[in-house]
Amino acid sequence: MEKRVQIGCLLDIYGGLLTERQQSVLDEHYNQDLSLSEIAQRRGISRQAVLDVLRRGEAQLSGWEKKLGVYALYRKNTQALDTCLALCDGIEGDGDALRALKKELNALRAGWEDADGI
C-alpha cells in the first residue's frame, strides 16, 4: 500500500515529465487501481508490455525524486505542520493569538495540498 501511495504522489509531482503513455499507464495502475491485465486489454498490448512501461516510469519517477527531493520535502513540511498543530492543541487557553496561529497553519497546509494536488 505504501508503494502505491508513494508512486501516486510522485506521479502527481513529476508526472508531467513522463511520456503520455507512461503517465496514463501509471495513472491507470496506481490511481485507478487497474490490474496489469485490465490495462493490457484496454490498450491491446501484452501484460509484459504494461509491466515494462510501469517499471520504466517508476524508475524515472524515483530517479527524479532522488535528485530533486520534492516529495521528501513535502512530507517533512507536512509532518512539521502536524507537529505544530498538535502542540497548539496541547496549549491550554483559548486566546486569540493561538486561534490565529492554528488558522494560519491550517491555511498553509491546505494551500500546499491544493497547489500540489497531493
PyRosetta script that sets phi, psi and omega in degrees:
from pyrosetta import init, pose_from_sequence

init()
pose = pose_from_sequence("MEKRVQIGCLLDIYGGLLTERQQSVLDEHYNQDLSLSEIAQRRGISRQAVLDVLRRGEAQLSGWEKKLGVYALYRKNTQALDTCLALCDGIEGDGDALRALKKELNALRAGWEDADGI")
pose.set_psi(1, -42.1)
pose.set_omega(1, -179.1)
pose.set_phi(2, -59.5)
pose.set_psi(2, -39.8)
pose.set_omega(2, -180.0)
pose.set_phi(3, -63.7)
pose.set_psi(3, -41.2)
pose.set_omega(3, 179.1)
pose.set_phi(4, -59.5)
pose.set_psi(4, -45.3)
pose.set_omega(4, -179.3)
pose.set_phi(5, -64.9)
pose.set_psi(5, -46.2)
pose.set_omega(5, -178.7)
pose.set_phi(6, -62.3)
pose.set_psi(6, -48.2)
pose.set_omega(6, -179.9)
pose.set_phi(7, -64.3)
pose.set_psi(7, -38.9)
pose.set_omega(7, 176.9)
pose.set_phi(8, -59.5)
pose.set_psi(8, -42.7)
pose.set_omega(8, 178.3)
pose.set_phi(9, -68.1)
pose.set_psi(9, -42.8)
pose.set_omega(9, 177.9)
pose.set_phi(10, -62.2)
pose.set_psi(10, -36.1)
pose.set_omega(10, 177.6)
pose.set_phi(11, -65.3)
pose.set_psi(11, -39.4)
pose.set_omega(11, 176.6)
pose.set_phi(12, -62.9)
pose.set_psi(12, -39.3)
pose.set_omega(12, -176.1)
pose.set_phi(13, -78.9)
pose.set_psi(13, -51.7)
pose.set_omega(13, -171.6)
pose.set_phi(14, -107.0)
pose.set_psi(14, 1.0)
pose.set_omega(14, -173.8)
pose.set_phi(15, -54.8)
pose.set_psi(15, -33.5)
pose.set_omega(15, 179.9)
pose.set_phi(16, -64.8)
pose.set_psi(16, -14.8)
pose.set_omega(16, 179.3)
pose.set_phi(17, -88.1)
pose.set_psi(17, -13.2)
pose.set_omega(17, 178.6)
pose.set_phi(18, -81.6)
pose.set_psi(18, 164.7)
pose.set_omega(18, 171.7)
pose.set_phi(19, -68.0)
pose.set_psi(19, 160.1)
pose.set_omega(19, 178.9)
pose.set_phi(20, -58.5)
pose.set_psi(20, -40.2)
pose.set_omega(20, -179.4)
pose.set_phi(21, -64.1)
pose.set_psi(21, -47.3)
pose.set_omega(21, 178.7)
pose.set_phi(22, -60.8)
pose.set_psi(22, -45.3)
pose.set_omega(22, -178.2)
pose.set_phi(23, -60.0)
pose.set_psi(23, -46.4)
pose.set_omega(23, -177.1)
pose.set_phi(24, -70.7)
pose.set_psi(24, -37.8)
pose.set_omega(24, 178.7)
pose.set_phi(25, -66.8)
pose.set_psi(25, -44.2)
pose.set_omega(25, 177.6)
pose.set_phi(26, -64.1)
pose.set_psi(26, -39.1)
pose.set_omega(26, 177.4)
pose.set_phi(27, -62.7)
pose.set_psi(27, -45.4)
pose.set_omega(27, 180.0)
pose.set_phi(28, -61.7)
pose.set_psi(28, -39.4)
pose.set_omega(28, -176.8)
pose.set_phi(29, -77.9)
pose.set_psi(29, -48.3)
pose.set_omega(29, -173.0)
pose.set_phi(30, -89.7)
pose.set_psi(30, -36.9)
pose.set_omega(30, -177.8)
pose.set_phi(31, -93.9)
pose.set_psi(31, -36.7)
pose.set_omega(31, -179.7)
pose.set_phi(32, -95.3)
pose.set_psi(32, -5.2)
pose.set_omega(32, 175.2)
pose.set_phi(33, 60.6)
pose.set_psi(33, 37.3)
pose.set_omega(33, 176.5)
pose.set_phi(34, -86.5)
pose.set_psi(34, 145.7)
pose.set_omega(34, 178.0)
pose.set_phi(35, -77.5)
pose.set_psi(35, 168.1)
pose.set_omega(35, 177.3)
pose.set_phi(36, -59.6)
pose.set_psi(36, -41.3)
pose.set_omega(36, -180.0)
pose.set_phi(37, -63.2)
pose.set_psi(37, -42.5)
pose.set_omega(37, 180.0)
pose.set_phi(38, -64.1)
pose.set_psi(38, -42.4)
pose.set_omega(38, 179.0)
pose.set_phi(39, -65.4)
pose.set_psi(39, -44.7)
pose.set_omega(39, 179.9)
pose.set_phi(40, -60.1)
pose.set_psi(40, -43.5)
pose.set_omega(40, -179.3)
pose.set_phi(41, -64.9)
pose.set_psi(41, -43.0)
pose.set_omega(41, 179.0)
pose.set_phi(42, -60.5)
pose.set_psi(42, -37.8)
pose.set_omega(42, -173.2)
pose.set_phi(43, -96.3)
pose.set_psi(43, -10.1)
pose.set_omega(43, -179.0)
pose.set_phi(44, 70.5)
pose.set_psi(44, 35.6)
pose.set_omega(44, 178.5)
pose.set_phi(45, -128.3)
pose.set_psi(45, 172.9)
pose.set_omega(45, -178.9)
pose.set_phi(46, -80.1)
pose.set_psi(46, 160.9)
pose.set_omega(46, 175.5)
pose.set_phi(47, -61.2)
pose.set_psi(47, -37.0)
pose.set_omega(47, -179.8)
pose.set_phi(48, -63.3)
pose.set_psi(48, -38.9)
pose.set_omega(48, 177.7)
pose.set_phi(49, -64.1)
pose.set_psi(49, -40.9)
pose.set_omega(49, 177.1)
pose.set_phi(50, -62.3)
pose.set_psi(50, -46.1)
pose.set_omega(50, -179.8)
pose.set_phi(51, -60.7)
pose.set_psi(51, -40.6)
pose.set_omega(51, 178.1)
pose.set_phi(52, -62.1)
pose.set_psi(52, -44.4)
pose.set_omega(52, 178.6)
pose.set_phi(53, -62.6)
pose.set_psi(53, -43.3)
pose.set_omega(53, 179.1)
pose.set_phi(54, -61.1)
pose.set_psi(54, -47.4)
pose.set_omega(54, -178.2)
pose.set_phi(55, -62.4)
pose.set_psi(55, -44.4)
pose.set_omega(55, 179.2)
pose.set_phi(56, -64.0)
pose.set_psi(56, -44.1)
pose.set_omega(56, 179.4)
pose.set_phi(57, -63.3)
pose.set_psi(57, -44.3)
pose.set_omega(57, 178.3)
pose.set_phi(58, -61.1)
pose.set_psi(58, -42.2)
pose.set_omega(58, 179.9)
pose.set_phi(59, -62.8)
pose.set_psi(59, -41.7)
pose.set_omega(59, 178.9)
pose.set_phi(60, -65.8)
pose.set_psi(60, -45.3)
pose.set_omega(60, 179.3)
pose.set_phi(61, -60.1)
pose.set_psi(61, -45.0)
pose.set_omega(61, 179.8)
pose.set_phi(62, -64.3)
pose.set_psi(62, -38.6)
pose.set_omega(62, 178.2)
pose.set_phi(63, -63.6)
pose.set_psi(63, -43.5)
pose.set_omega(63, 178.7)
pose.set_phi(64, -65.6)
pose.set_psi(64, -39.5)
pose.set_omega(64, 179.1)
pose.set_phi(65, -66.2)
pose.set_psi(65, -39.1)
pose.set_omega(65, 179.1)
pose.set_phi(66, -62.6)
pose.set_psi(66, -38.5)
pose.set_omega(66, -179.1)
pose.set_phi(67, -79.6)
pose.set_psi(67, -39.5)
pose.set_omega(67, -172.2)
pose.set_phi(68, -101.6)
pose.set_psi(68, -34.2)
pose.set_omega(68, 175.7)
pose.set_phi(69, 67.1)
pose.set_psi(69, 26.5)
pose.set_omega(69, -177.8)
pose.set_phi(70, -65.1)
pose.set_psi(70, -44.7)
pose.set_omega(70, -179.1)
pose.set_phi(71, -66.3)
pose.set_psi(71, -41.1)
pose.set_omega(71, 178.4)
pose.set_phi(72, -62.2)
pose.set_psi(72, -41.4)
pose.set_omega(72, 177.9)
pose.set_phi(73, -65.3)
pose.set_psi(73, -41.4)
pose.set_omega(73, 177.0)
pose.set_phi(74, -59.1)
pose.set_psi(74, -47.4)
pose.set_omega(74, -179.9)
pose.set_phi(75, -63.2)
pose.set_psi(75, -41.9)
pose.set_omega(75, 179.6)
pose.set_phi(76, -62.1)
pose.set_psi(76, -46.2)
pose.set_omega(76, -179.6)
pose.set_phi(77, -67.0)
pose.set_psi(77, -38.0)
pose.set_omega(77, 178.1)
pose.set_phi(78, -64.8)
pose.set_psi(78, -41.9)
pose.set_omega(78, 178.0)
pose.set_phi(79, -64.6)
pose.set_psi(79, -39.1)
pose.set_omega(79, 178.0)
pose.set_phi(80, -64.1)
pose.set_psi(80, -42.1)
pose.set_omega(80, 177.1)
pose.set_phi(81, -63.5)
pose.set_psi(81, -42.5)
pose.set_omega(81, 178.3)
pose.set_phi(82, -61.0)
pose.set_psi(82, -40.5)
pose.set_omega(82, 177.7)
pose.set_phi(83, -63.6)
pose.set_psi(83, -44.7)
pose.set_omega(83, 178.7)
pose.set_phi(84, -61.3)
pose.set_psi(84, -42.9)
pose.set_omega(84, 179.0)
pose.set_phi(85, -65.2)
pose.set_psi(85, -39.1)
pose.set_omega(85, 177.8)
pose.set_phi(86, -65.6)
pose.set_psi(86, -39.5)
pose.set_omega(86, 177.3)
pose.set_phi(87, -64.6)
pose.set_psi(87, -39.2)
pose.set_omega(87, 177.2)
pose.set_phi(88, -61.9)
pose.set_psi(88, -39.5)
pose.set_omega(88, 178.9)
pose.set_phi(89, -65.2)
pose.set_psi(89, -28.8)
pose.set_omega(89, -179.2)
pose.set_phi(90, -81.5)
pose.set_psi(90, -11.2)
pose.set_omega(90, -179.9)
pose.set_phi(91, -80.3)
pose.set_psi(91, 128.6)
pose.set_omega(91, 178.7)
pose.set_phi(92, -77.3)
pose.set_psi(92, 151.0)
pose.set_omega(92, -179.6)
pose.set_phi(93, 106.9)
pose.set_psi(93, 166.7)
pose.set_omega(93, -176.5)
pose.set_phi(94, -136.9)
pose.set_psi(94, 46.2)
pose.set_omega(94, -175.4)
pose.set_phi(95, -73.2)
pose.set_psi(95, 160.7)
pose.set_omega(95, 179.3)
pose.set_phi(96, -63.3)
pose.set_psi(96, -37.4)
pose.set_omega(96, -178.9)
pose.set_phi(97, -64.8)
pose.set_psi(97, -41.2)
pose.set_omega(97, 179.3)
pose.set_phi(98, -65.3)
pose.set_psi(98, -43.6)
pose.set_omega(98, 178.1)
pose.set_phi(99, -62.1)
pose.set_psi(99, -41.6)
pose.set_omega(99, 179.8)
pose.set_phi(100, -64.8)
pose.set_psi(100, -41.2)
pose.set_omega(100, 178.6)
pose.set_phi(101, -62.7)
pose.set_psi(101, -46.8)
pose.set_omega(101, 179.1)
pose.set_phi(102, -61.9)
pose.set_psi(102, -39.9)
pose.set_omega(102, 179.5)
pose.set_phi(103, -63.1)
pose.set_psi(103, -44.0)
pose.set_omega(103, 179.9)
pose.set_phi(104, -65.6)
pose.set_psi(104, -42.4)
pose.set_omega(104, 179.1)
pose.set_phi(105, -64.0)
pose.set_psi(105, -43.0)
pose.set_omega(105, 177.9)
pose.set_phi(106, -65.0)
pose.set_psi(106, -39.0)
pose.set_omega(106, 178.3)
pose.set_phi(107, -65.4)
pose.set_psi(107, -39.9)
pose.set_omega(107, 178.4)
pose.set_phi(108, -62.5)
pose.set_psi(108, -46.5)
pose.set_omega(108, 179.8)
pose.set_phi(109, -63.4)
pose.set_psi(109, -45.0)
pose.set_omega(109, 179.6)
pose.set_phi(110, -62.7)
pose.set_psi(110, -38.3)
pose.set_omega(110, 178.5)
pose.set_phi(111, -63.5)
pose.set_psi(111, -41.2)
pose.set_omega(111, 177.5)
pose.set_phi(112, -64.6)
pose.set_psi(112, -44.6)
pose.set_omega(112, -177.5)
pose.set_phi(113, -65.5)
pose.set_psi(113, -39.9)
pose.set_omega(113, 179.5)
pose.set_phi(114, -69.5)
pose.set_psi(114, -44.2)
pose.set_omega(114, -176.1)
pose.set_phi(115, -68.2)
pose.set_psi(115, -38.1)
pose.set_omega(115, -176.5)
pose.set_phi(116, -92.0)
pose.set_psi(116, -13.4)
pose.set_omega(116, -178.9)
pose.set_phi(117, 70.6)
pose.set_psi(117, 21.1)
pose.set_omega(117, -177.7)
pose.set_phi(118, -105.6)
pose.dump_pdb("model.pdb")
